[in-house]
Amino acid sequence: MSPLPIDQMKNELVDHTPFPSFVMNLHGDLLEWNNWSEVYFGYKADDFAQNSLRNSLFASVHEEAWDVILTSEQAIRFNNLQLVMSNGNLIDVSLFTKHCLFNDEQALFVMSIPLDAVHTMGDNYQELIDLRNGIQSSFMTVTLDHEGFIVNGNQHFLKTSHWTPKRVVGKTFWRLFPETPDSEKIAQTIWKTLNNGHIWQGEVEKATKNGESYWVYLTAIPTIGTKSEDTRFILIEKDITKEKTIQLQLEKIAFIDAQTGLMNVHRLESVITEMIAEGRHFSFVYVSIDKFYTIKDLHDQEVENGLIVEFTKRMKMYFQDSTMARINEHEFVVITPLPEWFIQGFLNYLQQHPIYNHNIAIPLAISGGISRYPEDQSTFLQLMKASLATIATVREAGGNNIASLSRATHKTLNRQAVIEKRLLLALNQQNLQVLYQPQMDLQTGKITTVEALVRWTDEEIGVVSPDELIPVAEETGLINRIGAFMLEKACEQAVAWHHAGINVKVSINSSVREFRDKNMAKSILETLEKANCPAHLIQIEITEKFALEAEGETSIINQMRQLEEKGIVFVLDDFGTGYASFRYMQLLPIEVLKIDQTFISSLTKSEKTQRLIDGMIQLGKSMNLTVLAEGVETEEQKNLLENYGCDSIQGYYISKPVEWEEIERLYKAR
């Protein structure tokens, strides 16, 4: 059908329609504007000389929808489209467009029907409209597309978050949250829940455009389309910032331990922070009652309560004018300027003033750690860590002692703090390096597998060994990000080698902490799919400690079996050094047994070790497992292992960990 001439359109449609109507050219420039448009939207035609329709009225419309409006050759209709009025508020409309002629040139006639001006018949449909309008007027709402990009947000959301429609449309879902590890984790959980087709509900911290925090009770609902790109996610939010603020204030007020009258750990942290800000010197004394739970088992509740009260009295008497706090059931902190010799005298004081139960002295011993500010540590958390490390050393030596932070521990803790700080930066900038150590099949002499090993050299702290890196990563939770990084690099390299005709598998190490994430298997398979990496090219190495803990957790076993079904091989690393168990060797899908290098190092020096390793290999063979020995450095070791029936070896005899280019050279050489 030919487009209507503009003169006829102007008389019959533009001026006489009871709804906002206008004409624009195919570039989006306004040509004609009726009175109803001015009434509903608040703009005058002259307003668009300085500010285009795209940047004003259509600012909240997604770029794809705007392109459809301009380029579609057929008449089209948009339901529930949001336009921006001159005062910045949003208005919900149904939009109709049709091609027309304006001064003999192609143009678009646009009619918009405000939804609040039309009553739709039909009870069920009207109920849905009323429900939608009720939600829109009472809650903040945000709509996301299938990739997590914001399609629109209502006026309540814009007002609270300080966003404008023009600025927020097209931003990602993650942009709505504070840039902290905890918020990143909760956002990821919400997104995974939605993508699994489930509703997510709960309290969550959000961030305004300017990064200021506010709290909402969020209900996130997936609406699944017939096509994946039609899927939408609706976020319905109730602002609970005031309630949350009051709750946090009440928690801060409740700083006193009711049983002892001492401050609790929250108040202690505040006090320490204030003292540090004032530059005051002090000793941080962490005191723990030894074998407290054994004492509890030997006495009733009344004696237990009396023990804590009497112990607190003795602390108050001995450490007069010092600040004291109860950390948990049987651990306390004293902040004092008193010297070390006086602090250690508390042990003698307890012996001279025992705590009695029915005229019988309760055997009481304590372990304590002393850290000084600012000589030893510089923050509350660092003081806590230092004291706990000292207590651990005291207990290893038999307990019932109060010791100062040693120079070695002080040096170790300081380096750990720097490693933790620099590791986050290294992960963000992908400064970690991946090296590969080859494994050789003893029958063929060929390299069949390489183990991917993380290496890190930091410009500030130098080389960080895996023995330093991994414990810090596990403690801080960054081990998951390292694992994801290593898997991604391993998949990329395995695919590259596969395409180059180099048939080697890549083995990566994993921790039980990573597999406690119920989506770990899914995440691994998604990474494989993204890299187009066949699953049989990847092996996952787990320790005996991992295996022992996995044995009691069904979800971990199920995830391992799910990965095994796809073709991933599991390797039991460090075999013989931990908690060897025939049970988990039956339960878990383990295909390769890796004998630890500590046994191999003494292989040629001890007949006992030789018999032990021979037995390990025969055990593996009896269970149809492939046996691999690591730490092989000499030909004599290699020959003995070959005689025992070992399948593969790894170690400096073949190669140290090297770059991927060297692996290609070694592979071709063999």
C-alpha positions as CSV (number, residue, x, y, z in Angstrom):
1,M,0.0,0.0,0.0
2,S,1.3,3.5,-0.9
3,P,2.1,5.9,1.9
4,L,-0.6,8.5,2.7
5,P,0.2,12.1,1.6
6,I,1.1,14.2,4.6
7,D,-1.7,16.8,4.0
8,Q,-4.4,14.1,4.4
9,M,-2.4,12.5,7.2
10,K,-2.1,15.9,9.0
11,N,-5.9,16.6,8.8
12,E,-7.3,13.2,9.5
13,L,-4.7,11.7,11.8
14,V,-2.2,14.1,13.3
15,D,-4.4,17.0,14.4
16,H,-7.7,15.0,14.9
17,T,-6.4,12.0,16.8
18,P,-7.3,12.0,20.5
19,F,-3.8,10.7,21.3
20,P,-0.3,12.1,21.1
21,S,0.7,11.9,17.4
22,F,3.5,13.3,15.4
23,V,5.6,12.9,12.2
24,M,9.3,12.5,11.9
25,N,11.7,11.8,9.1
26,L,13.7,8.6,8.7
27,H,16.6,10.1,10.6
28,G,14.4,10.7,13.7
29,D,14.0,14.4,13.3
30,L,10.6,15.9,14.2
31,L,8.5,17.3,11.3
32,E,5.0,17.6,12.9
33,W,3.7,17.7,16.5
34,N,0.1,17.7,17.6
35,N,-1.5,19.3,20.7
36,W,-2.1,16.1,22.5
37,S,1.7,15.3,22.3
38,E,2.4,18.6,24.1
39,V,-0.3,17.8,26.7
40,Y,0.9,14.3,27.5
41,F,4.6,14.6,27.0
42,G,5.1,18.3,28.0
43,Y,7.4,19.1,25.1
44,K,6.8,21.9,22.6
45,A,7.8,21.3,18.9
46,D,10.5,23.9,19.3
47,D,12.1,21.9,22.1
48,F,13.4,19.4,19.5
49,A,15.4,22.0,17.6
50,Q,18.0,21.7,20.4
51,N,17.4,18.2,21.7
52,S,16.6,15.4,19.3
53,L,13.7,12.9,19.8
54,R,16.2,10.1,20.4
55,N,17.9,11.9,23.3
56,S,14.7,13.1,24.9
57,L,11.3,11.5,24.3
58,F,12.9,8.1,23.2
59,A,15.9,8.2,25.6
60,S,14.7,5.1,27.5
61,V,14.0,3.1,24.4
62,H,16.6,0.3,23.7
63,E,18.8,0.9,20.6
64,E,17.4,-2.2,18.9
65,A,13.8,-0.9,19.2
66,W,14.8,2.5,17.9
67,D,16.4,1.0,14.9
68,V,13.3,-1.0,14.2
69,I,11.1,2.1,14.4
70,L,13.3,3.9,11.8
71,T,14.0,1.1,9.4
72,S,10.8,-1.1,9.3
73,E,8.9,-0.7,6.0
74,Q,5.7,-2.1,7.5
75,A,3.3,-0.6,10.0
76,I,4.4,-1.7,13.4
77,R,3.1,-1.7,17.0
78,F,5.0,-1.7,20.3
79,N,3.2,-2.6,23.5
80,N,4.3,-1.3,26.9
81,L,7.0,1.0,25.6
82,Q,8.3,3.6,28.0
83,L,8.9,7.2,26.8
84,V,10.5,10.1,28.7
85,M,8.4,13.2,29.5
86,S,9.9,16.7,29.6
87,N,10.0,16.5,33.5
88,G,12.1,13.3,33.3
89,N,9.3,10.9,34.4
90,L,8.5,7.8,32.3
91,I,5.1,7.2,30.7
92,D,3.9,3.8,29.5
93,V,2.5,3.8,26.0
94,S,1.4,1.6,23.1
95,L,3.2,2.9,20.0
96,F,2.0,2.7,16.4
97,T,4.1,3.7,13.3
98,K,3.3,4.0,9.6
99,H,5.1,5.3,6.6
100,C,3.9,8.5,5.1
101,L,5.0,11.3,2.7
102,F,6.1,14.7,3.9
103,N,6.9,17.3,1.2
104,D,7.2,14.3,-1.2
105,E,9.8,12.6,1.0
106,Q,9.5,9.4,3.0
107,A,8.6,10.0,6.7
108,L,7.0,8.2,9.7
109,F,3.7,8.9,11.3
110,V,3.8,7.9,15.0
111,M,0.8,7.6,17.3
112,S,1.3,6.8,21.0
113,I,-1.6,5.7,23.3
114,P,-0.8,6.3,27.0
115,L,-1.8,3.1,28.8
116,D,-3.3,4.9,31.7
117,A,-5.7,6.7,29.3
118,V,-7.3,3.4,28.0
119,H,-9.4,0.9,29.8
120,T,-9.0,-2.6,28.4
121,M,-12.0,-5.0,28.5
122,G,-11.6,-8.6,29.7
123,D,-11.4,-9.4,33.4
124,N,-8.3,-11.6,33.4
125,Y,-6.3,-9.3,31.2
126,Q,-7.4,-6.3,33.3
127,E,-6.3,-8.0,36.4
128,L,-2.8,-8.4,35.0
129,I,-2.8,-4.7,34.0
130,D,-4.0,-3.7,37.5
131,L,-1.3,-5.9,39.0
132,R,1.4,-4.5,36.8
133,N,0.3,-0.9,37.5
134,G,0.2,-1.7,41.3
135,I,3.7,-3.1,41.2
136,Q,5.0,-0.1,39.1
137,S,3.5,2.4,41.5
138,S,4.6,0.6,44.7
139,F,8.0,-0.9,43.9
140,M,11.2,-0.2,41.9
141,T,11.3,-2.3,38.8
142,V,14.1,-3.0,36.3
143,T,13.8,-5.1,33.2
144,L,16.9,-7.0,31.8
145,D,17.4,-8.7,28.5
146,H,18.7,-12.2,28.1
147,E,22.3,-11.0,28.3
148,G,21.8,-9.0,31.4
149,F,21.6,-5.5,29.8
150,I,19.1,-3.1,31.3
151,V,16.1,-2.5,29.0
152,N,14.2,-0.1,31.2
153,G,13.5,0.9,34.8
154,N,10.5,2.7,36.3
155,Q,10.4,6.1,37.9
156,H,10.8,4.7,41.5
157,F,14.1,3.0,40.4
158,L,15.4,6.1,38.6
159,K,14.7,8.3,41.6
160,T,16.4,6.0,44.2
161,S,19.4,5.1,42.0
162,H,20.0,8.6,40.6
163,W,20.1,7.2,37.1
164,T,18.5,8.8,34.1
165,P,16.8,6.7,31.4
166,K,19.4,7.7,28.8
167,R,22.3,6.7,31.1
168,V,21.0,3.5,32.5
169,V,19.6,1.8,29.5
170,G,22.2,-0.6,28.0
171,K,24.2,-0.8,31.3
172,T,24.8,-4.3,32.7
173,F,23.0,-5.9,35.6
174,W,26.3,-6.0,37.5
175,R,26.6,-2.2,37.3
176,L,23.7,-1.9,39.8
177,F,25.8,-3.5,42.6
178,P,28.8,-2.1,44.7
179,E,32.2,-3.1,43.4
180,T,33.1,-5.4,46.3
181,P,33.8,-9.2,46.3
182,D,30.7,-9.9,48.4
183,S,28.4,-7.9,46.1
184,E,30.1,-9.5,43.0
185,K,29.4,-13.0,44.5
186,I,25.7,-12.3,45.4
187,A,25.1,-10.7,41.9
188,Q,26.6,-13.8,40.3
189,T,24.3,-16.0,42.4
190,I,21.2,-14.0,41.4
191,W,22.2,-14.2,37.7
192,K,22.9,-17.9,37.8
193,T,19.5,-18.5,39.6
194,L,17.6,-16.5,37.0
195,N,19.4,-18.3,34.1
196,N,18.4,-21.6,35.7
197,G,14.7,-20.5,35.4
198,H,14.2,-19.9,39.1
199,I,13.1,-16.9,41.2
200,W,15.6,-15.3,43.6
201,Q,14.5,-13.4,46.7
202,G,16.4,-11.7,49.5
203,E,18.0,-8.6,50.9
204,V,20.8,-7.2,48.8
205,E,23.0,-4.1,48.8
206,K,22.7,-2.0,45.6
207,A,24.7,1.0,44.4
208,T,23.5,4.3,43.0
209,K,24.9,5.9,39.9
210,N,27.4,7.7,42.1
211,G,28.4,4.5,44.0
212,E,26.4,5.2,47.2
213,S,24.9,2.2,48.9
214,Y,21.2,1.5,49.4
215,W,19.4,-1.7,50.5
216,V,16.5,-3.4,48.8
217,Y,14.4,-6.5,49.3
218,L,14.7,-8.0,45.8
219,T,12.4,-10.4,43.9
220,A,14.1,-11.4,40.6
221,I,11.8,-13.2,38.2
222,P,12.7,-14.9,34.9
223,T,10.2,-14.6,32.0
224,I,11.3,-17.2,29.5
225,G,10.6,-16.5,25.8
226,T,10.2,-19.0,22.9
227,K,13.7,-17.9,21.8
228,S,16.6,-17.3,24.1
229,E,16.9,-13.7,22.9
230,D,13.2,-13.1,23.9
231,T,13.9,-14.0,27.5
232,R,13.5,-11.1,30.0
233,F,14.3,-10.8,33.7
234,I,12.2,-8.6,35.9
235,L,13.7,-7.1,39.1
236,I,11.1,-6.0,41.7
237,E,12.6,-4.1,44.6
238,K,11.4,-2.6,47.8
239,D,13.6,0.0,49.4
240,I,14.6,-1.1,52.9
241,T,17.5,1.2,53.4
242,K,16.0,2.9,56.5
243,E,15.2,-0.5,58.2
244,K,18.7,-1.8,57.3
245,T,20.3,1.3,58.7
246,I,18.4,0.9,62.0
247,Q,19.3,-2.8,62.1
248,L,23.0,-2.0,61.7
249,Q,22.8,0.7,64.3
250,L,21.2,-1.7,66.8
251,E,23.9,-4.2,66.1
252,K,26.5,-1.5,66.8
253,I,24.7,-0.6,70.1
254,A,24.8,-4.2,71.2
255,F,28.5,-4.1,71.8
256,I,28.5,-5.6,75.3
257,D,28.8,-9.3,76.2
258,A,25.9,-9.8,78.6
259,Q,27.6,-12.6,80.6
260,T,30.9,-10.9,81.4
261,G,30.2,-7.2,80.9
262,L,33.1,-7.0,78.5
263,M,32.9,-5.4,75.1
264,N,32.4,-7.8,72.1
265,V,34.5,-8.1,69.0
266,H,32.6,-5.5,67.1
267,R,33.2,-2.8,69.7
268,L,36.8,-4.0,70.1
269,E,37.4,-3.4,66.4
270,S,36.0,0.1,66.6
271,V,38.1,0.9,69.7
272,I,41.3,-0.4,68.0
273,T,40.6,1.6,64.9
274,E,40.2,4.7,67.0
275,M,43.4,4.0,68.9
276,I,45.3,3.5,65.6
277,A,43.9,6.7,64.2
278,E,45.2,8.5,67.3
279,G,48.6,6.9,66.9
280,R,48.6,5.3,70.4
281,H,51.0,2.5,71.1
282,F,49.7,-0.7,72.8
283,S,50.0,-4.5,73.1
284,F,47.3,-6.6,71.7
285,V,47.0,-9.7,73.9
286,Y,44.9,-12.6,72.7
287,V,44.1,-15.2,75.4
288,S,42.5,-18.6,74.8
289,I,41.5,-21.1,77.5
290,D,43.1,-24.5,76.6
291,K,41.0,-27.6,76.3
292,F,37.9,-25.5,77.1
293,Y,35.4,-28.0,75.5
294,T,36.9,-30.9,77.5
295,I,36.3,-28.9,80.7
296,K,32.7,-28.2,79.5
297,D,32.1,-32.0,79.1
298,L,33.4,-32.6,82.6
299,H,31.2,-30.1,84.3
300,D,27.6,-28.9,84.1
301,Q,26.3,-25.7,82.6
302,E,26.3,-23.8,85.9
303,V,30.0,-24.6,86.5
304,E,30.8,-23.6,82.9
305,N,29.1,-20.2,83.3
306,G,30.8,-19.7,86.7
307,L,34.1,-20.6,85.1
308,I,33.8,-17.8,82.5
309,V,32.6,-15.2,85.1
310,E,35.4,-16.1,87.5
311,F,38.0,-16.1,84.8
312,T,36.8,-12.6,83.7
313,K,37.0,-11.4,87.3
314,R,40.7,-12.4,87.5
315,M,41.4,-10.7,84.1
316,K,39.9,-7.5,85.4
317,M,41.8,-7.7,88.7
318,Y,45.2,-8.4,87.0
319,F,44.9,-6.1,84.0
320,Q,43.4,-3.1,85.8
321,D,42.8,0.0,83.7
322,S,43.2,-2.1,80.5
323,T,40.7,-2.5,77.7
324,M,39.2,-6.0,77.5
325,A,36.9,-7.9,75.1
326,R,35.3,-11.3,74.8
327,I,35.9,-12.6,71.3
328,N,33.9,-15.9,71.6
329,E,33.0,-18.5,74.2
330,H,36.5,-19.1,75.6
331,E,38.7,-16.4,74.0
332,F,39.5,-12.9,75.1
333,V,41.6,-9.9,74.1
334,V,43.3,-7.4,76.4
335,I,44.6,-4.0,75.1
336,T,47.2,-2.8,77.4
337,P,50.4,-0.6,77.6
338,L,51.9,-3.0,80.1
339,P,55.2,-4.7,79.3
340,E,55.6,-8.3,78.1
341,W,57.0,-9.6,81.4
342,F,53.9,-8.3,83.3
343,I,51.5,-9.8,80.8
344,Q,53.2,-13.2,81.0
345,G,52.8,-13.0,84.8
346,F,49.0,-13.6,84.4
347,L,49.8,-17.3,84.2
348,N,51.3,-17.3,87.7
349,Y,48.4,-15.1,88.9
350,L,45.9,-17.8,87.8
351,Q,47.8,-20.5,89.6
352,Q,47.8,-18.4,92.8
353,H,44.1,-17.6,92.4
354,P,42.5,-20.9,91.1
355,I,38.9,-21.2,90.2
356,Y,37.0,-23.8,92.4
357,N,34.2,-26.2,91.8
358,H,32.9,-27.7,95.1
359,N,36.2,-26.8,96.8
360,I,38.2,-28.5,94.0
361,A,40.4,-26.4,91.8
362,I,39.5,-26.6,88.1
363,P,42.7,-27.3,86.2
364,L,43.0,-24.3,84.0
365,A,45.7,-23.5,81.3
366,I,45.7,-20.7,78.8
367,S,47.6,-20.0,75.6
368,G,48.2,-16.4,74.5
369,G,49.8,-14.3,71.8
370,I,51.1,-10.8,72.1
371,S,51.3,-8.4,69.1
372,R,52.3,-4.8,69.4
373,Y,51.1,-1.8,67.6
374,P,52.7,-0.3,65.6
375,E,55.9,-2.4,65.9
376,D,54.4,-5.7,64.8
377,Q,51.2,-5.0,62.8
378,S,49.2,-2.0,61.7
379,T,45.5,-2.9,61.5
380,F,42.9,-4.7,63.6
381,L,42.7,-7.7,61.3
382,Q,46.5,-8.0,61.1
383,L,46.8,-7.9,64.9
384,M,44.1,-10.7,65.1
385,K,45.9,-12.9,62.6
386,A,49.3,-12.3,64.2
387,S,48.0,-13.3,67.7
388,L,46.2,-16.4,66.4
389,A,49.4,-17.5,64.6
390,T,51.4,-17.0,67.8
391,I,48.8,-19.0,69.8
392,A,49.0,-21.8,67.2
393,T,52.8,-21.9,67.8
394,V,52.3,-21.9,71.6
395,R,49.9,-24.8,71.4
396,E,52.2,-26.8,69.2
397,A,54.8,-26.5,72.0
398,G,52.4,-27.8,74.6
399,G,50.3,-24.7,75.5
400,N,49.9,-22.8,78.8
401,N,52.2,-20.0,77.7
402,I,51.9,-16.4,76.5
403,A,54.4,-15.5,73.8
404,S,55.2,-12.5,71.7
405,L,55.0,-12.6,67.9
406,S,58.3,-14.0,66.7
407,R,60.4,-12.4,64.0
408,A,59.9,-15.2,61.6
409,T,56.1,-15.2,62.1
410,H,56.1,-11.4,61.8
411,K,58.0,-11.6,58.5
412,T,55.7,-14.3,57.2
413,L,52.5,-12.4,58.1
414,N,53.7,-9.2,56.6
415,R,54.6,-10.9,53.3
416,Q,51.2,-12.7,53.3
417,A,49.4,-9.4,53.7
418,V,51.4,-7.9,50.7
419,I,50.7,-11.1,48.7
420,E,47.0,-10.8,49.3
421,K,46.9,-7.2,48.2
422,R,49.1,-7.8,45.1
423,L,47.3,-11.0,44.1
424,L,44.0,-9.2,43.6
425,L,45.7,-6.7,41.3
426,A,47.5,-9.6,39.5
427,L,44.2,-11.3,38.8
428,N,42.5,-8.2,37.6
429,Q,45.4,-7.5,35.2
430,Q,46.0,-11.2,34.4
431,N,49.6,-11.0,35.5
432,L,49.8,-14.7,36.5
433,Q,51.8,-17.0,34.2
434,V,51.1,-20.6,33.2
435,L,54.0,-23.1,32.8
436,Y,53.7,-26.7,31.7
437,Q,55.5,-29.7,33.0
438,P,55.4,-32.8,30.7
439,Q,54.6,-36.4,31.6
440,M,56.1,-39.2,29.6
441,D,54.6,-42.6,28.9
442,L,57.2,-45.2,29.9
443,Q,56.1,-47.7,27.2
444,T,56.2,-45.4,24.2
445,G,58.6,-42.7,25.5
446,K,56.1,-40.1,24.2
447,I,54.8,-37.0,26.0
448,T,51.1,-37.6,26.6
449,T,50.1,-35.0,29.2
450,V,51.3,-31.8,30.7
451,E,50.5,-30.4,34.1
452,A,49.6,-26.7,34.0
453,L,51.3,-24.8,36.9
454,V,50.6,-21.3,38.0
455,R,53.6,-19.1,38.4
456,W,53.7,-15.5,39.6
457,T,56.5,-12.9,39.6
458,D,55.4,-9.6,41.0
459,E,57.2,-6.4,40.2
460,E,57.0,-5.3,43.9
461,I,57.5,-8.5,45.9
462,G,59.4,-10.7,43.3
463,V,58.8,-14.4,42.9
464,V,55.9,-15.8,44.8
465,S,56.1,-19.6,45.2
466,P,53.0,-21.8,44.9
467,D,53.5,-22.8,48.6
468,E,53.0,-19.1,49.4
469,L,50.4,-18.3,46.8
470,I,47.9,-21.2,47.2
471,P,47.3,-20.8,51.0
472,V,46.7,-17.1,50.7
473,A,44.4,-17.7,47.8
474,E,42.4,-20.3,49.7
475,E,42.1,-18.1,52.8
476,T,40.9,-15.1,50.8
477,G,38.6,-17.0,48.5
478,L,40.7,-15.9,45.4
479,I,41.5,-19.6,44.7
480,N,38.3,-19.8,42.7
481,R,39.4,-17.0,40.4
482,I,42.9,-18.6,40.0
483,G,41.2,-21.9,39.2
484,A,39.0,-20.2,36.6
485,F,42.0,-18.5,35.1
486,M,44.0,-21.7,34.9
487,L,41.1,-23.7,33.4
488,E,40.6,-21.0,30.7
489,K,44.3,-20.9,29.8
490,A,44.5,-24.7,29.8
491,C,41.6,-25.1,27.5
492,E,43.0,-22.5,25.1
493,Q,46.4,-24.2,25.0
494,A,44.9,-27.7,24.7
495,V,42.8,-26.6,21.7
496,A,45.8,-24.9,20.0
497,W,48.0,-28.0,20.4
498,H,45.2,-30.2,19.2
499,H,44.8,-28.2,16.0
500,A,48.6,-28.3,15.5
501,G,48.6,-32.1,15.7
502,I,50.2,-32.2,19.2
503,N,48.1,-34.8,21.0
504,V,48.6,-34.0,24.7
505,K,46.2,-33.6,27.5
506,V,46.4,-30.7,29.9
507,S,46.1,-31.4,33.7
508,I,45.1,-28.7,36.1
509,N,44.9,-28.6,39.9
510,S,41.6,-28.0,41.8
511,S,40.6,-27.5,45.4
512,V,37.7,-28.8,47.4
513,R,36.7,-25.2,48.1
514,E,36.1,-24.7,44.4
515,F,33.9,-27.8,44.2
516,R,31.8,-26.7,47.1
517,D,30.3,-24.3,44.6
518,K,27.3,-26.3,43.4
519,N,27.7,-24.8,39.9
520,M,31.4,-25.8,39.6
521,A,30.8,-28.6,37.1
522,K,28.5,-26.4,35.0
523,S,31.1,-23.6,35.0
524,I,33.8,-26.0,33.9
525,L,31.7,-27.3,31.0
526,E,30.8,-23.8,30.0
527,T,34.5,-22.8,29.8
528,L,35.2,-25.9,27.7
529,E,32.4,-25.0,25.4
530,K,33.5,-21.4,25.1
531,A,37.0,-22.5,24.1
532,N,35.7,-25.3,21.8
533,C,37.8,-27.7,23.9
534,P,37.0,-31.4,23.9
535,A,36.6,-32.6,27.5
536,H,39.0,-35.6,27.0
537,L,41.8,-33.1,26.6
538,I,41.5,-31.9,30.2
539,Q,42.4,-33.7,33.5
540,I,41.7,-32.4,37.0
541,E,44.1,-33.2,39.8
542,I,42.8,-33.5,43.4
543,T,44.7,-34.1,46.6
544,E,44.0,-36.8,49.2
545,K,42.6,-34.2,51.5
546,F,40.2,-33.1,48.8
547,A,39.2,-36.7,48.2
548,L,38.6,-37.3,51.9
549,E,36.3,-34.3,52.3
550,A,34.5,-35.0,49.0
551,E,33.8,-38.5,50.2
552,G,31.2,-37.1,52.7
553,E,29.7,-34.5,50.3
554,T,27.2,-35.9,47.8
555,S,27.1,-32.8,45.7
556,I,30.8,-32.9,45.1
557,I,30.7,-36.5,44.1
558,N,27.8,-35.9,41.7
559,Q,29.7,-33.0,40.1
560,M,32.8,-35.1,39.6
561,R,30.7,-37.9,38.0
562,Q,29.0,-35.4,35.8
563,L,32.4,-34.2,34.5
564,E,33.6,-37.8,34.2
565,E,30.6,-38.6,32.0
566,K,31.7,-35.8,29.6
567,G,35.2,-37.2,29.3
568,I,37.2,-35.3,32.0
569,V,39.8,-37.5,33.8
570,F,40.4,-37.1,37.6
571,V,43.9,-37.6,39.0
572,L,44.6,-38.4,42.7
573,D,47.7,-36.2,43.4
574,D,50.2,-36.5,46.2
575,F,49.2,-40.1,46.8
576,G,50.7,-41.6,50.0
577,T,51.2,-38.3,51.8
578,G,47.8,-37.6,53.2
579,Y,44.7,-39.5,54.2
580,A,44.8,-42.6,52.0
581,S,41.4,-44.3,52.0
582,F,40.2,-47.3,50.0
583,R,36.7,-46.0,50.4
584,Y,37.1,-42.7,48.5
585,M,39.1,-44.6,45.8
586,Q,35.9,-46.6,45.3
587,L,33.5,-43.7,45.5
588,L,35.2,-41.1,43.4
589,P,35.8,-41.3,39.7
590,I,39.6,-41.4,39.9
591,E,41.5,-42.8,36.9
592,V,45.1,-41.9,37.6
593,L,47.2,-42.4,40.8
594,K,50.0,-39.9,41.2
595,I,52.8,-41.1,43.6
596,D,54.2,-38.1,45.5
597,Q,57.7,-36.9,44.8
598,T,58.8,-37.3,48.5
599,F,58.8,-41.1,47.9
600,I,60.6,-40.9,44.6
601,S,63.5,-38.7,46.0
602,S,64.6,-41.6,48.3
603,L,63.7,-44.4,45.8
604,T,67.3,-45.3,45.0
605,K,68.5,-45.0,48.6
606,S,66.1,-47.2,50.5
607,E,65.0,-50.7,49.8
608,K,62.0,-50.1,52.1
609,T,61.0,-47.2,49.9
610,Q,61.4,-49.4,46.8
611,R,59.1,-52.0,48.3
612,L,56.6,-49.3,49.3
613,I,56.5,-47.8,45.8
614,D,56.3,-51.2,44.2
615,G,53.3,-51.9,46.4
616,M,51.7,-48.6,45.5
617,I,52.0,-49.4,41.8
618,Q,50.6,-52.8,42.2
619,L,47.7,-51.4,44.2
620,G,46.9,-49.0,41.4
621,K,47.1,-51.7,38.8
622,S,44.8,-53.9,40.8
623,M,42.2,-51.2,40.7
624,N,42.7,-50.6,37.0
625,L,44.2,-47.2,37.6
626,T,47.0,-45.5,35.6
627,V,50.0,-45.0,37.8
628,L,52.1,-41.8,37.4
629,A,55.2,-40.9,39.5
630,E,56.2,-37.3,39.9
631,G,59.6,-35.9,41.0
632,V,61.6,-38.2,38.8
633,E,65.1,-36.7,38.3
634,T,67.5,-39.5,37.3
635,E,67.6,-42.3,34.8
636,E,68.1,-44.8,37.7
637,Q,64.8,-43.7,39.2
638,K,63.1,-44.0,35.8
639,N,64.4,-47.5,35.3
640,L,63.3,-48.8,38.7
641,L,59.8,-47.3,38.1
642,E,59.6,-48.9,34.7
643,N,60.6,-52.3,36.2
644,Y,57.8,-52.0,38.8
645,G,55.2,-51.4,36.0
646,C,54.7,-47.7,36.5
647,D,52.9,-46.2,33.5
648,S,54.1,-42.6,33.3
649,I,56.6,-40.3,34.9
650,Q,56.9,-36.5,35.5
651,G,59.9,-34.6,36.8
652,Y,63.2,-32.9,35.9
653,Y,64.5,-36.0,34.2
654,I,62.1,-35.1,31.4
655,S,61.8,-31.3,31.9
656,K,61.2,-28.6,34.4
657,P,58.0,-26.6,34.0
658,V,58.4,-24.6,30.8
659,E,56.6,-22.3,28.4
660,W,54.2,-23.8,25.8
661,E,56.7,-23.3,23.0
662,E,59.2,-25.6,24.7
663,I,56.5,-28.3,25.2
664,E,56.1,-28.3,21.4
665,R,59.8,-28.8,20.9
666,L,60.0,-31.6,23.4
667,Y,56.9,-33.3,22.0
668,K,58.4,-33.2,18.5
669,A,61.8,-34.4,19.7
670,R,60.2,-37.5,21.2
